[in-house]
Amino acid sequence: MNVFDGLLGYEKLMLICGFILFVFALAAITVMIVQRRDFKMAMGLIVFAIVLMGFPGIQAVKFSQDTVELDRIRTQPQAPADPAQKQQAEQALANLEQRATGNPQLQAQVSDGYRAIGEVDKAYRLAQSVLHEKPSAQVQATLVPVLTAKLNQVQAGAPIAAPAVPVASAGSAMAATPAPAATGTASSAPPAAPADKQREIAAIASQLQGTGAPLPAASHAALAKAYVVLGQPQRAQANVDAARRIDPNIRINAAVLRAARTGGNP
């Protein structure tokens, strides 16, 4: 880690000024000792320099502790059930987020931390700001769990039925309004998802696939449902197959499997 990692601008300035003042005071004391002069004032400068360096040093230690806590938060299997524990984790993440400006990798990790404690909306907002800067492949890979969680959240409860007119490709993040059913034709299929929800699903699916990172089985399963909702059963089936290749035991909604296999007609 760099000595300036996690420090705000004024804290970096304090650290630099404190170090310079410390070196100057030390040199002054050496000269005064050689010349047999009183060096009490120079000792005062030493103390002041240590104070200047001490505050940023404390913040750097706290930052290091928070990064360790971040790693623990991200690896926990589920969001904490204890409100106090969740609040503590959220505070650590907020502190890191404040100090992560200009560090896309740390911002992505903090975003994933919010996802891990169940704050999916907050995680996604931070992820969007990171993606807007066109980050490296490693940073985008870190955001895959966040985008997957957001995609699952948005399409939770969405009807698993393809619209009569397929929406535009997820890469364009646009969706067409579903065409009405033919007059006089009864259908037991649930209505298609509203157009605004389809657009949101298409946008997140595009972001997820746009990371270019190898996706885990859970992400392919989320994309499979997304493409069913968007009326693209072939792409849905491709993601079902990809999910099963990665994890043969993965559980995928039976309605999604049926819709992908039959082209959206249950």
Backbone as JSON, one array per atom type, in Angstrom:
{
  "sequence": "MNVFDGLLGYEKLMLICGFILFVFALAAITVMIVQRRDFKMAMGLIVFAIVLMGFPGIQAVKFSQDTVELDRIRTQPQAPADPAQKQQAEQALANLEQRATGNPQLQAQVSDGYRAIGEVDKAYRLAQSVLHEKPSAQVQATLVPVLTAKLNQVQAGAPIAAPAVPVASAGSAMAATPAPAATGTASSAPPAAPADKQREIAAIASQLQGTGAPLPAASHAALAKAYVVLGQPQRAQANVDAARRIDPNIRINAAVLRAARTGGNP",
  "N": [[0.83, -1.19, 0.0], [0.4, 2.29, -0.72], [1.77, 5.09, 1.06], [0.08, 7.23, 1.09], [-2.41, 6.2, 0.6], [-5.89, 6.23, 0.93], [-5.97, 8.64, 2.25], [-7.3, 11.92, 2.63], [-7.16, 15.03, 0.73], [-6.28, 17.27, 2.36], [-5.2, 15.88, 4.47], [-3.06, 14.56, 3.33], [-1.5, 16.79, 2.77], [-0.98, 17.69, 5.36], [0.59, 15.56, 6.28], [2.86, 15.67, 4.6], [3.82, 18.28, 5.12], [4.31, 18.04, 7.86], [6.33, 16.1, 7.87], [8.4, 17.44, 6.51], [8.8, 19.59, 8.26], [9.62, 18.17, 10.51], [12.08, 17.06, 9.67], [13.49, 19.43, 9.22], [13.49, 20.56, 11.82], [14.93, 18.6, 13.18], [17.42, 18.81, 11.94], [18.02, 21.4, 12.72], [18.26, 21.11, 15.49], [20.51, 19.46, 15.62], [22.5, 21.18, 14.64], [22.4, 23.16, 16.63], [23.19, 21.73, 18.87], [25.81, 21.13, 18.22], [26.82, 23.72, 18.18], [26.53, 24.33, 20.78], [24.19, 25.58, 21.71], [20.95, 26.67, 23.01], [18.32, 24.48, 22.44], [15.6, 24.3, 22.86], [13.39, 25.52, 21.6], [13.49, 24.4, 19.07], [12.88, 21.8, 19.75], [10.23, 22.12, 20.35], [9.26, 22.52, 17.77], [9.67, 19.97, 16.76], [7.81, 18.48, 18.24], [5.45, 19.67, 17.3], [5.6, 18.94, 14.62], [5.35, 16.17, 14.8], [2.74, 16.0, 15.72], [1.4, 17.02, 13.48], [1.95, 14.97, 11.64], [0.82, 12.87, 12.95], [-2.06, 12.81, 12.99], [-2.9, 12.28, 10.22], [-1.64, 9.8, 10.14], [-3.08, 8.25, 11.97], [-5.54, 8.21, 10.65], [-4.8, 6.8, 8.38], [-4.23, 4.28, 9.46], [-6.78, 3.6, 10.38], [-8.1, 3.52, 7.94], [-6.82, 1.32, 6.8], [-7.73, -0.69, 8.52], [-10.44, -0.6, 7.92], [-10.41, -1.49, 5.28], [-9.72, -4.14, 5.63], [-12.0, -4.97, 6.99], [-13.79, -4.56, 4.93], [-13.1, -6.6, 3.11], [-13.92, -8.79, 4.63], [-16.67, -8.3, 4.79], [-17.48, -8.52, 2.11], [-17.13, -11.22, 1.57], [-18.95, -12.57, 3.08], [-21.6, -14.96, 3.34], [-24.32, -14.17, 3.3], [-26.51, -11.32, 3.79], [-26.1, -9.42, 6.83], [-28.17, -10.25, 9.59], [-28.51, -9.03, 12.0], [-29.35, -5.83, 13.05], [-27.59, -3.96, 14.27], [-25.09, -4.95, 13.59], [-25.22, -4.72, 10.83], [-25.43, -1.93, 10.58], [-22.94, -1.15, 11.56], [-21.27, -2.25, 9.62], [-22.15, -0.82, 7.4], [-21.35, 1.75, 8.09], [-18.58, 1.51, 8.04], [-18.26, 1.04, 5.31], [-19.23, 3.44, 4.27], [-17.28, 5.21, 5.2], [-15.06, 4.29, 3.76], [-15.97, 4.72, 1.16], [-16.0, 7.49, 1.05], [-13.3, 8.0, 1.03], [-12.45, 6.83, -1.26], [-12.34, 8.19, -3.62], [-11.2, 8.69, -6.88], [-10.07, 6.22, -6.98], [-10.91, 3.68, -8.67], [-10.96, 0.86, -8.38], [-11.18, 0.42, -5.61], [-13.59, 1.75, -5.18], [-15.31, 0.07, -6.61], [-15.08, -2.23, -5.06], [-16.19, -1.32, -2.66], [-18.77, -0.83, -3.55], [-19.53, -3.49, -4.06], [-19.44, -4.33, -1.45], [-21.63, -2.97, -0.3], [-23.62, -4.33, -1.7], [-23.32, -6.84, -0.52], [-24.3, -6.47, 2.05], [-26.93, -6.15, 1.61], [-27.78, -3.71, 0.62], [-28.71, -3.01, -2.13], [-29.57, -1.02, -3.96], [-28.01, 1.22, -3.27], [-25.53, 0.13, -3.77], [-25.68, -0.25, -6.53], [-25.96, 2.37, -7.51], [-23.44, 3.44, -6.92], [-21.9, 1.7, -8.45], [-22.73, 2.41, -11.04], [-21.64, 4.98, -11.26], [-18.96, 4.35, -11.27], [-18.74, 2.74, -13.59], [-19.33, 4.63, -15.48], [-16.98, 5.96, -15.88], [-15.56, 4.34, -17.51], [-13.9, 1.99, -16.58], [-11.1, -0.27, -15.82], [-10.78, -3.74, -16.93], [-10.53, -5.4, -14.71], [-11.73, -3.92, -12.67], [-14.36, -3.81, -13.65], [-15.0, -6.51, -13.55], [-15.13, -6.85, -10.8], [-17.51, -5.64, -10.29], [-19.46, -7.34, -11.2], [-21.02, -9.09, -9.41], [-22.61, -7.1, -8.21], [-24.1, -5.97, -10.33], [-25.47, -8.25, -11.07], [-27.03, -8.74, -8.78], [-28.61, -6.44, -8.8], [-29.98, -6.77, -11.2], [-31.47, -9.08, -10.63], [-33.03, -8.0, -8.59], [-34.57, -6.01, -9.91], [-36.04, -7.49, -11.76], [-37.52, -9.12, -10.19], [-40.48, -10.76, -9.62], [-41.34, -10.05, -12.11], [-43.41, -10.82, -14.9], [-43.04, -13.95, -16.42], [-43.05, -14.16, -19.42], [-42.88, -13.88, -22.88], [-43.09, -10.83, -24.74], [-45.34, -9.99, -27.42], [-44.11, -8.64, -29.5], [-40.73, -8.73, -29.89], [-38.4, -7.07, -27.74], [-35.94, -4.47, -28.28], [-32.45, -5.23, -28.77], [-30.55, -6.04, -25.82], [-28.19, -4.71, -25.76], [-28.71, -2.2, -26.75], [-30.2, -1.15, -24.8], [-32.93, -0.57, -24.96], [-36.48, -0.95, -25.19], [-39.28, -2.27, -26.85], [-42.76, -1.45, -26.92], [-45.0, -3.91, -25.81], [-46.96, -5.72, -28.14], [-50.53, -5.79, -28.47], [-52.57, -8.63, -27.66], [-53.95, -10.88, -30.12], [-57.19, -10.17, -31.37], [-59.97, -11.67, -29.92], [-58.64, -13.93, -29.21], [-57.96, -16.15, -26.74], [-55.76, -16.25, -23.97], [-53.69, -17.85, -21.69], [-51.34, -16.95, -20.72], [-49.33, -14.89, -18.61], [-49.42, -11.25, -18.47], [-47.08, -9.25, -20.33], [-44.07, -7.73, -18.97], [-44.14, -4.29, -17.88], [-43.28, -1.6, -20.16], [-41.37, 0.28, -19.21], [-40.11, -1.14, -17.17], [-39.02, -3.19, -18.67], [-37.16, -1.75, -20.18], [-35.39, -0.97, -18.16], [-34.48, -3.45, -17.25], [-33.25, -4.34, -19.62], [-31.18, -2.45, -19.82], [-29.59, -2.98, -17.56], [-28.9, -5.65, -18.02], [-27.38, -5.28, -20.31], [-25.22, -3.81, -19.24], [-24.16, -5.76, -17.54], [-23.36, -7.83, -19.29], [-21.63, -6.31, -20.74], [-19.37, -6.01, -19.24], [-17.43, -7.78, -19.97], [-16.19, -9.67, -18.49], [-15.62, -13.08, -17.38], [-18.61, -14.62, -16.6], [-20.26, -15.73, -13.62], [-22.26, -18.66, -12.78], [-24.63, -17.82, -11.52], [-25.01, -15.26, -12.56], [-25.47, -15.77, -15.27], [-27.86, -17.16, -14.99], [-29.53, -15.13, -14.06], [-29.48, -13.48, -16.3], [-30.72, -15.18, -18.11], [-33.42, -15.2, -17.28], [-33.89, -12.49, -17.66], [-33.74, -12.21, -20.46], [-35.85, -13.78, -21.22], [-38.0, -12.27, -20.22], [-37.61, -10.06, -21.81], [-38.33, -11.04, -24.23], [-36.58, -12.57, -25.79], [-35.95, -15.47, -26.42], [-33.95, -17.2, -27.47], [-31.49, -16.12, -26.69], [-31.93, -16.3, -24.02], [-31.97, -19.09, -23.64], [-29.34, -19.66, -24.34], [-27.98, -18.56, -22.19], [-29.0, -20.12, -20.13], [-27.86, -22.58, -20.8], [-25.15, -21.87, -20.52], [-25.02, -21.3, -17.79], [-25.51, -23.82, -16.7], [-23.34, -25.23, -17.63], [-21.3, -24.14, -16.14], [-22.16, -24.58, -13.52], [-23.59, -27.41, -12.87], [-25.53, -28.0, -11.01], [-27.05, -25.8, -10.54], [-29.98, -23.99, -9.66], [-32.66, -23.1, -11.61], [-35.44, -21.12, -12.37], [-38.35, -22.88, -13.15], [-40.29, -21.93, -14.92], [-38.84, -20.1, -16.39], [-37.05, -21.81, -17.7], [-38.87, -23.26, -19.26], [-40.02, -21.24, -20.84], [-37.77, -20.29, -22.2], [-37.07, -22.53, -23.64], [-39.3, -23.01, -25.25], [-39.65, -20.76, -26.7], [-40.88, -18.71, -25.36], [-43.54, -19.27, -25.15], [-45.62, -20.59, -22.89]],
  "CA": [[0.0, 0.0, 0.0], [1.07, 3.58, -0.72], [1.62, 5.79, 2.33], [-1.01, 8.2, 0.97], [-3.67, 5.51, 0.33], [-7.0, 6.47, 1.85], [-5.9, 9.96, 2.88], [-7.89, 13.03, 1.91], [-6.17, 16.01, 0.28], [-5.68, 18.04, 3.44], [-4.42, 14.97, 5.3], [-1.78, 14.37, 2.63], [-0.73, 18.01, 2.96], [-0.49, 17.67, 6.76], [1.65, 14.57, 6.4], [4.04, 16.19, 3.92], [4.34, 19.44, 5.89], [4.83, 17.53, 9.13], [7.61, 15.43, 7.63], [9.4, 18.47, 6.19], [9.08, 20.32, 9.49], [10.36, 17.27, 11.38], [13.47, 17.0, 9.18], [14.1, 20.75, 9.46], [13.73, 20.71, 13.26], [16.01, 17.68, 13.54], [18.68, 19.41, 11.47], [18.29, 22.58, 13.56], [18.73, 20.63, 16.79], [21.89, 18.97, 15.43], [23.37, 22.36, 14.55], [22.42, 23.83, 17.93], [23.99, 20.92, 19.79], [27.22, 21.34, 17.84], [27.19, 25.07, 18.56], [26.25, 24.45, 22.21], [23.12, 26.57, 21.9], [19.69, 26.14, 23.54], [17.49, 23.97, 21.33], [14.24, 24.03, 23.34], [12.42, 25.93, 20.59], [13.51, 23.38, 18.02], [12.15, 20.64, 20.28], [8.81, 22.44, 20.17], [8.95, 22.24, 16.36], [9.61, 18.51, 16.62], [6.52, 18.05, 18.77], [4.41, 20.14, 16.37], [5.71, 18.11, 13.4], [4.8, 14.85, 15.13], [1.28, 16.17, 15.76], [0.96, 17.14, 12.09], [2.02, 13.66, 10.99], [0.07, 11.88, 13.72], [-3.47, 12.7, 12.59], [-3.01, 11.46, 9.0], [-1.22, 8.42, 10.43], [-4.23, 7.57, 12.59], [-6.54, 7.99, 9.59], [-4.3, 5.74, 7.5], [-4.43, 3.02, 10.18], [-8.22, 3.33, 10.36], [-8.41, 3.14, 6.57], [-6.33, -0.05, 6.64], [-8.65, -1.57, 9.25], [-11.71, -0.63, 7.17], [-10.25, -2.33, 4.09], [-9.79, -5.52, 6.12], [-13.42, -5.2, 7.25], [-14.44, -4.65, 3.62], [-12.88, -7.96, 2.6], [-14.78, -9.7, 5.39], [-18.07, -8.05, 4.41], [-17.73, -9.0, 0.74], [-17.08, -12.68, 1.5], [-19.97, -13.22, 3.9], [-22.55, -15.63, 2.45], [-25.6, -13.47, 3.22], [-26.55, -10.04, 4.49], [-26.26, -9.6, 8.28], [-29.54, -10.13, 10.1], [-28.46, -8.15, 13.16], [-29.32, -4.43, 12.62], [-26.39, -3.29, 14.76], [-23.96, -5.42, 12.77], [-25.38, -4.11, 9.5], [-25.12, -0.51, 10.71], [-21.49, -1.04, 11.7], [-20.69, -2.53, 8.3], [-22.5, 0.29, 6.51], [-20.51, 2.89, 8.47], [-17.24, 1.25, 7.5], [-18.34, 1.21, 3.86], [-19.38, 4.87, 4.01], [-15.96, 5.82, 5.41], [-14.22, 3.92, 2.63], [-16.48, 5.38, -0.04], [-15.55, 8.88, 1.11], [-11.86, 8.05, 0.78], [-12.13, 6.04, -2.46], [-12.37, 9.05, -4.8], [-10.01, 8.54, -7.71], [-9.61, 4.83, -6.91], [-12.05, 2.9, -9.17], [-10.99, -0.5, -7.84], [-11.73, 0.48, -4.25], [-15.01, 2.1, -5.31], [-16.02, -1.14, -7.02], [-15.13, -3.12, -3.9], [-17.17, -0.75, -1.72], [-20.07, -1.13, -4.16], [-19.82, -4.9, -3.79], [-19.72, -4.42, -0.01], [-23.04, -2.58, -0.11], [-24.42, -5.46, -2.18], [-23.22, -7.95, 0.43], [-25.12, -6.22, 3.25], [-28.32, -6.02, 1.2], [-28.08, -2.36, 0.12], [-28.49, -3.18, -3.57], [-29.74, 0.26, -4.67], [-26.83, 2.02, -2.99], [-24.43, -0.54, -4.48], [-25.83, -0.03, -7.97], [-25.67, 3.78, -7.8], [-21.98, 3.59, -6.93], [-21.4, 0.95, -9.6], [-22.98, 3.2, -12.24], [-20.67, 6.07, -11.32], [-17.67, 3.74, -11.64], [-18.82, 2.32, -14.99], [-19.37, 5.84, -16.31], [-15.6, 6.36, -16.14], [-14.95, 3.3, -18.35], [-12.78, 1.45, -15.8], [-10.37, -1.43, -16.34], [-11.5, -5.02, -16.91], [-10.52, -5.92, -13.34], [-12.76, -3.18, -11.93], [-15.67, -4.25, -14.14], [-15.23, -7.85, -13.02], [-15.52, -6.69, -9.4], [-18.9, -5.16, -10.24], [-20.39, -8.36, -11.71], [-22.05, -9.47, -8.41], [-23.52, -5.97, -7.97], [-25.02, -5.9, -11.46], [-26.33, -9.44, -11.0], [-28.0, -8.52, -7.71], [-29.56, -5.41, -9.24], [-30.83, -7.37, -12.23], [-32.43, -9.94, -9.92], [-33.96, -7.15, -7.85], [-35.48, -5.32, -10.82], [-36.96, -8.4, -12.44], [-38.25, -9.94, -9.21], [-41.93, -10.65, -9.81], [-41.7, -9.75, -13.5], [-44.05, -11.97, -15.54], [-42.16, -14.73, -17.29], [-43.73, -14.38, -20.69], [-42.31, -13.0, -23.89], [-44.05, -9.97, -25.41], [-45.65, -10.4, -28.79], [-43.07, -8.08, -30.34], [-39.51, -8.72, -29.08], [-37.79, -5.76, -27.49], [-34.64, -4.29, -28.92], [-31.35, -5.92, -28.11], [-30.14, -5.46, -24.55], [-27.05, -3.83, -25.98], [-29.19, -0.85, -26.99], [-30.89, -0.74, -23.58], [-34.24, -0.04, -25.3], [-37.49, -1.98, -25.27], [-40.48, -1.87, -27.55], [-44.0, -1.7, -26.18], [-45.58, -5.17, -26.25], [-48.15, -5.61, -28.97], [-51.69, -6.42, -27.84], [-52.9, -9.97, -28.14], [-54.91, -10.9, -31.23], [-58.58, -10.05, -30.94], [-60.74, -12.9, -29.88], [-57.8, -15.07, -28.87], [-57.76, -16.27, -25.29], [-54.4, -16.67, -23.62], [-53.49, -18.04, -20.26], [-50.03, -16.43, -20.36], [-49.39, -13.63, -17.87], [-49.07, -10.11, -19.3], [-45.64, -8.93, -20.36], [-43.64, -6.69, -18.04], [-44.3, -2.93, -18.43], [-42.18, -1.18, -21.02], [-40.31, 0.93, -18.45], [-39.35, -2.19, -16.48], [-38.23, -3.87, -19.7], [-36.01, -0.91, -20.51], [-34.44, -1.04, -17.05], [-33.87, -4.79, -17.3], [-32.36, -4.37, -20.78], [-30.0, -1.64, -19.54], [-28.72, -3.67, -16.6], [-28.37, -6.82, -18.71], [-26.32, -4.79, -21.19], [-24.07, -3.49, -18.4], [-23.59, -7.0, -17.02], [-22.63, -8.5, -20.36], [-20.62, -5.4, -21.24], [-18.15, -6.05, -18.43], [-16.42, -8.59, -20.65], [-15.6, -10.63, -17.55], [-16.3, -14.38, -17.33], [-19.72, -14.51, -15.66], [-20.57, -16.94, -12.86], [-23.53, -19.3, -13.13], [-25.74, -17.0, -11.03], [-25.22, -14.14, -13.49], [-26.11, -16.33, -16.47], [-29.25, -17.47, -14.63], [-30.25, -13.85, -14.03], [-29.62, -13.04, -17.69], [-31.7, -16.06, -18.76], [-34.75, -14.66, -16.99], [-34.0, -11.17, -18.29], [-34.02, -12.34, -21.89], [-37.23, -14.28, -21.36], [-38.87, -11.11, -20.01], [-37.43, -9.17, -22.95], [-38.81, -11.68, -25.44], [-35.47, -13.08, -26.58], [-35.77, -16.82, -25.87], [-32.7, -17.84, -27.89], [-30.44, -15.63, -25.8], [-32.23, -16.87, -22.7], [-31.53, -20.49, -23.64], [-27.87, -19.66, -24.36], [-27.53, -18.29, -20.83], [-29.33, -21.31, -19.35], [-26.82, -23.56, -21.11], [-23.89, -21.41, -19.94], [-25.12, -21.47, -16.34], [-25.42, -25.25, -16.37], [-21.97, -25.69, -17.89], [-20.48, -23.69, -15.01], [-22.64, -25.23, -12.3], [-24.67, -28.32, -13.26], [-26.54, -28.1, -9.95], [-27.73, -24.53, -10.31], [-31.44, -24.03, -9.75], [-33.23, -22.05, -12.46], [-36.9, -21.12, -12.34], [-38.91, -23.8, -14.16], [-40.98, -21.15, -15.94], [-37.8, -19.55, -17.26], [-36.58, -22.91, -18.54], [-39.92, -23.59, -20.22], [-40.17, -20.13, -21.78], [-36.58, -20.25, -23.05], [-37.08, -23.7, -24.51], [-40.43, -22.99, -26.17], [-39.75, -19.47, -27.36], [-41.71, -17.77, -24.61], [-44.93, -19.71, -25.08], [-45.68, -21.62, -21.86]],
  "C": [[0.87, 1.26, 0.0], [0.8, 4.3, 0.59], [0.46, 6.78, 2.3], [-2.37, 7.54, 0.71], [-4.71, 5.82, 1.39], [-7.0, 7.83, 2.51], [-6.58, 11.0, 1.99], [-6.82, 14.07, 1.58], [-5.49, 16.76, 1.4], [-4.84, 17.17, 4.37], [-3.07, 14.66, 4.66], [-0.89, 15.59, 2.83], [-0.16, 18.08, 4.37], [0.69, 16.72, 6.91], [2.95, 15.08, 5.77], [4.68, 17.33, 4.71], [4.95, 18.99, 7.21], [6.18, 16.87, 8.95], [8.72, 16.44, 7.35], [9.8, 19.22, 7.45], [9.91, 19.48, 10.46], [11.84, 17.21, 10.98], [14.19, 18.32, 9.45], [14.45, 20.92, 10.94], [14.86, 19.81, 13.72], [17.37, 18.24, 13.13], [19.05, 20.61, 12.34], [18.83, 22.17, 14.92], [20.17, 20.16, 16.7], [22.87, 20.14, 15.39], [23.51, 23.03, 15.9], [23.25, 23.05, 18.96], [25.48, 21.12, 19.5], [27.69, 22.71, 18.31], [26.93, 25.35, 20.04], [25.21, 25.57, 22.49], [21.87, 25.88, 22.44], [18.78, 25.71, 22.38], [16.06, 23.64, 21.78], [13.18, 24.4, 22.3], [12.34, 24.91, 19.45], [12.79, 22.12, 18.47], [10.64, 20.86, 20.16], [8.37, 22.19, 18.73], [8.84, 20.74, 16.1], [8.24, 18.0, 17.08], [5.4, 18.43, 17.81], [4.42, 19.29, 15.09], [5.11, 16.73, 13.63], [3.28, 14.9, 15.17], [0.73, 16.25, 14.34], [0.94, 15.79, 11.38], [1.12, 12.64, 11.68], [-1.36, 11.7, 13.25], [-3.64, 11.92, 11.29], [-2.61, 10.0, 9.24], [-2.34, 7.62, 11.05], [-5.29, 7.25, 11.54], [-6.1, 6.87, 8.65], [-4.48, 4.37, 8.15], [-5.9, 2.62, 10.15], [-8.67, 2.88, 8.96], [-8.0, 1.69, 6.32], [-7.26, -1.05, 7.33], [-9.97, -1.71, 8.51], [-11.59, -1.49, 5.92], [-10.27, -3.81, 4.46], [-11.25, -5.9, 6.38], [-14.19, -5.34, 5.93], [-14.29, -6.04, 3.02], [-13.77, -8.96, 3.32], [-16.25, -9.54, 4.98], [-18.38, -8.68, 3.06], [-17.8, -10.52, 0.66], [-18.16, -13.36, 2.34], [-21.08, -13.77, 3.0], [-23.9, -14.93, 2.31], [-25.55, -12.19, 4.04], [-26.75, -10.25, 5.99], [-27.69, -9.37, 8.72], [-29.61, -9.17, 11.28], [-28.37, -6.69, 12.7], [-28.06, -3.69, 13.05], [-25.17, -3.68, 13.93], [-24.02, -4.81, 11.38], [-25.01, -2.63, 9.53], [-23.61, -0.28, 10.82], [-20.8, -1.26, 10.35], [-20.95, -1.38, 7.34], [-21.65, 1.53, 6.82], [-19.09, 2.73, 7.93], [-17.2, 1.46, 5.99], [-18.45, 2.69, 3.49], [-18.05, 5.6, 4.18], [-15.03, 5.52, 4.24], [-14.66, 4.62, 1.35], [-16.0, 6.83, -0.1], [-14.09, 9.01, 0.71], [-11.45, 7.32, -0.51], [-12.13, 6.88, -3.73], [-11.06, 8.92, -5.58], [-9.43, 7.14, -7.69], [-10.75, 3.91, -7.35], [-12.13, 1.49, -8.59], [-11.58, -0.52, -6.44], [-13.21, 0.86, -4.29], [-15.83, 0.88, -5.7], [-16.13, -2.12, -5.86], [-16.13, -2.63, -2.86], [-18.58, -1.01, -2.24], [-20.48, -2.58, -3.89], [-20.08, -5.14, -2.31], [-21.15, -4.04, 0.31], [-23.97, -3.7, -0.57], [-24.46, -6.58, -1.15], [-24.05, -7.73, 1.69], [-26.59, -5.95, 2.88], [-28.73, -4.65, 0.7], [-27.83, -2.32, -1.39], [-28.61, -1.86, -4.33], [-28.51, 1.14, -4.49], [-25.62, 1.44, -3.74], [-24.48, -0.21, -5.97], [-25.54, 1.42, -8.34], [-24.17, 4.02, -7.86], [-21.37, 2.88, -8.12], [-21.59, 1.74, -10.89], [-21.97, 4.34, -12.38], [-19.29, 5.55, -11.71], [-17.67, 3.37, -13.12], [-18.81, 3.51, -15.94], [-17.97, 6.29, -16.7], [-14.84, 5.35, -16.99], [-13.71, 2.7, -17.67], [-12.13, 0.24, -16.47], [-11.24, -2.69, -16.25], [-11.58, -5.59, -15.5], [-11.59, -5.23, -12.5], [-14.15, -3.65, -12.35], [-16.0, -5.65, -13.62], [-15.67, -7.8, -11.56], [-16.99, -6.31, -9.26], [-19.92, -6.2, -10.71], [-21.42, -8.79, -10.66], [-23.05, -8.36, -8.14], [-24.55, -5.89, -9.08], [-25.97, -7.08, -11.47], [-27.42, -9.26, -9.95], [-29.05, -7.5, -8.12], [-30.5, -5.97, -10.29], [-31.88, -8.28, -11.6], [-33.47, -9.11, -9.18], [-35.01, -6.54, -8.77], [-36.5, -6.28, -11.44], [-37.66, -9.36, -11.48], [-39.75, -9.7, -9.42], [-42.34, -10.29, -11.23], [-42.32, -10.99, -14.14], [-43.11, -12.66, -16.51], [-42.94, -15.11, -18.54], [-43.16, -13.41, -21.69], [-43.38, -12.11, -24.47], [-44.24, -10.41, -26.85], [-44.62, -9.87, -29.77], [-41.8, -8.01, -29.51], [-38.97, -7.32, -28.92], [-36.47, -5.68, -28.21], [-33.58, -5.0, -28.13], [-30.97, -5.24, -26.83], [-28.97, -4.52, -24.72], [-27.48, -2.4, -26.24], [-29.94, -0.29, -25.82], [-32.23, -0.12, -23.88], [-35.22, -1.2, -25.4], [-38.69, -1.44, -26.01], [-41.69, -2.17, -26.7], [-44.62, -2.97, -26.69], [-46.83, -4.94, -27.08], [-49.31, -6.3, -28.29], [-51.96, -7.78, -28.44], [-53.94, -9.88, -29.24], [-56.33, -10.91, -30.7], [-59.26, -11.4, -30.98], [-59.93, -14.12, -29.53], [-57.58, -15.1, -27.38], [-56.36, -16.76, -25.03], [-54.28, -16.78, -22.13], [-52.17, -17.48, -19.79], [-50.19, -15.13, -19.58], [-49.0, -12.48, -18.78], [-47.57, -9.86, -19.26], [-45.34, -7.82, -19.36], [-43.85, -5.32, -18.68], [-43.06, -2.5, -19.19], [-41.04, -0.53, -20.24], [-39.46, -0.09, -17.69], [-38.49, -2.96, -17.48], [-36.99, -3.06, -20.07], [-34.94, -0.98, -19.42], [-33.72, -2.38, -17.04], [-32.87, -4.88, -18.45], [-31.07, -3.6, -20.51], [-29.04, -2.36, -18.61], [-28.11, -4.92, -17.23], [-27.22, -6.42, -19.63], [-25.06, -4.45, -20.4], [-23.37, -4.76, -17.93], [-22.79, -7.72, -18.1], [-21.48, -7.63, -20.89], [-19.35, -5.39, -20.42], [-17.04, -6.83, -19.12], [-15.75, -9.6, -19.76], [-16.32, -11.97, -17.66], [-17.37, -14.33, -16.25], [-19.92, -15.82, -14.9], [-21.95, -17.47, -13.25], [-24.72, -18.45, -12.71], [-26.04, -15.84, -11.96], [-25.89, -14.62, -14.77], [-27.57, -16.67, -16.18], [-30.1, -16.21, -14.6], [-30.48, -13.34, -15.45], [-30.65, -13.89, -18.44], [-33.11, -15.54, -18.51], [-34.94, -13.31, -17.67], [-34.38, -11.3, -19.76], [-35.38, -12.97, -22.15], [-38.21, -13.11, -21.23], [-38.8, -10.16, -21.21], [-37.86, -9.8, -24.27], [-37.71, -12.16, -26.37], [-35.11, -14.49, -26.1], [-34.47, -17.5, -26.27], [-31.54, -17.41, -27.0], [-30.66, -16.15, -24.38], [-31.71, -18.29, -22.61], [-30.0, -20.58, -23.63], [-27.32, -19.42, -22.95], [-27.88, -19.44, -19.89], [-28.24, -22.36, -19.54], [-25.49, -23.17, -20.46], [-23.89, -21.6, -18.42], [-24.92, -22.93, -15.94], [-24.03, -25.81, -16.66], [-21.07, -25.32, -16.71], [-20.86, -24.42, -13.74], [-23.84, -26.13, -12.66], [-25.8, -28.4, -12.24], [-27.3, -26.8, -9.71], [-29.23, -24.67, -10.51], [-31.95, -22.83, -10.54], [-34.74, -22.22, -12.47], [-37.45, -21.97, -13.49], [-39.62, -23.04, -15.27], [-40.0, -20.51, -16.91], [-37.29, -20.62, -18.21], [-37.6, -23.23, -19.63], [-40.04, -22.5, -21.28], [-38.97, -20.04, -22.72], [-36.61, -21.37, -24.07], [-38.15, -23.61, -25.59], [-40.61, -21.65, -26.88], [-40.7, -18.52, -26.68], [-43.16, -18.16, -24.53], [-45.04, -20.85, -24.07], [-46.46, -22.83, -22.31]]
}
